[in-house]
């Protein structure tokens, strides 16, 4: 009336943390969505007019597998990843058309833009965000770029000092999706 683990002939490790799949193999349930990372800027950065500028990200709030270095995320294992990039641009020149981009392996992949023009020159803030799901290969790498059309602008760093969490204006974050 009872079938013990020892009596099952499926392949793989049989224990209390695995389950029997339809292909007669044992597999672990769940996972931990690693690697995962969240990096931010600590200070403002100027971006040139009409030029894509790589955004420097110098503070790691967490980086589970040490996959973020030199302002880029390098994929340690193939799979699907959810990546979000966020930037705040201070526009002292009264507003600009600003682009935010995710570069994959050194080339434009995905992005967002915000087009605002104001009659005054008191300056404004533009917030841009892009979230995308990517199927990445091992050693692919991702970087964040911004561009201002017309006049140089400033990408904002931390709000009120060193970030301890969500208060950074500019960031890149991501994780591998459990499949």
Long-range contacts (C-beta under 8 A, 24 or more apart in sequence): 30-178, 31-178, 32-178, 33-175, 33-176, 33-177, 33-178, 34-64, 34-65, 34-175, 34-176, 35-63, 35-64, 35-65, 35-67, 35-76, 35-175, 35-176, 36-62, 36-64, 36-173, 36-174, 36-175, 36-176, 37-62, 37-63, 37-64, 37-67, 37-68, 37-73, 37-172, 37-173, 37-174, 37-175, 38-62, 38-63, 38-171, 38-172, 38-173, 39-63, 39-68, 39-171, 39-172, 39-173, 40-157, 40-158, 40-163, 40-168, 40-170, 40-171, 41-155, 41-156, 41-157, 41-158, 41-168, 41-169, 41-170, 41-171, 42-157, 42-158, 42-162, 42-163, 43-157, 43-158, 44-90, 44-154, 44-155, 44-156, 44-157, 45-154, 45-155, 45-157, 46-152, 46-153, 46-154, 46-155, 47-89, 47-146, 47-147, 47-148, 47-152, 47-153, 47-154, 47-155, 48-148, 48-152, 49-148, 49-149, 49-150, 49-151, 49-152, 50-147, 50-148, 50-149, 50-150, 51-147, 52-99, 52-101, 52-108, 52-145, 52-146, 52-147, 53-145, 53-146, 53-147, 54-143, 54-144, 54-145, 55-87, 55-143, 55-144, 55-145, 55-146, 55-155, 55-170, 55-172, 57-144, 57-170, 57-171, 57-172, 59-158, 59-162, 59-163, 59-168, 61-163, 61-164, 61-165, 68-172, 71-143, 71-144, 72-141, 72-142, 72-143, 73-141, 73-142, 73-143, 73-172, 73-174, 74-139, 74-140, 74-141, 75-136, 75-137, 75-138, 75-139, 75-140, 75-141, 75-142, 76-138, 77-138, 77-176, 78-136, 78-137, 78-138, 79-135, 79-136, 79-176, 79-177, 79-179, 80-133, 80-134, 80-135, 80-136, 80-176, 80-177, 80-179, 81-133, 81-134, 81-136, 81-174, 81-175, 81-176, 81-177, 82-131, 82-132, 82-133, 82-174, 82-175, 82-177, 83-131, 83-132, 83-133, 83-134, 83-142, 83-172, 83-173, 83-174, 84-129, 84-130, 84-131, 84-171, 84-172, 84-173, 84-174, 85-129, 85-130, 85-131, 85-144, 85-171, 85-172, 86-127, 86-128, 86-129, 86-169, 86-170, 86-171, 86-172, 87-127, 87-128, 87-129, 87-144, 87-146, 87-155, 87-156, 87-169, 87-170, 88-125, 88-126, 88-127, 88-128, 88-155, 88-156, 88-169, 88-170, 89-114, 89-125, 89-126, 89-127, 89-128, 89-146, 89-148, 89-153, 89-154, 89-155, 89-156, 90-123, 90-125, 90-153, 90-154, 90-155, 90-156, 91-116, 91-123, 91-124, 91-125, 91-126, 91-148, 91-153, 92-121, 92-123, 92-153, 92-154, 93-121, 93-123, 93-150, 93-151, 93-153, 94-118, 94-119, 94-120, 94-121, 94-122, 94-123, 94-124, 95-124, 95-126, 96-126, 96-148, 96-149, 96-150, 96-151, 96-153, 97-148, 97-149, 97-150, 98-126, 98-128, 98-146, 98-147, 98-148, 98-149, 98-153, 99-128, 99-146, 99-147, 99-148, 99-149, 100-128, 100-129, 100-130, 100-144, 100-145, 100-146, 101-130, 101-144, 101-145, 101-146, 101-147, 102-130, 102-132, 102-142, 102-143, 102-144, 102-145, 103-142, 103-143, 103-144, 103-145, 104-134, 104-136, 104-140, 104-141, 104-142, 105-140, 105-141, 106-141, 106-143, 108-145, 109-134, 109-142, 125-156, 127-169, 133-177, 142-172, 142-174, 144-172
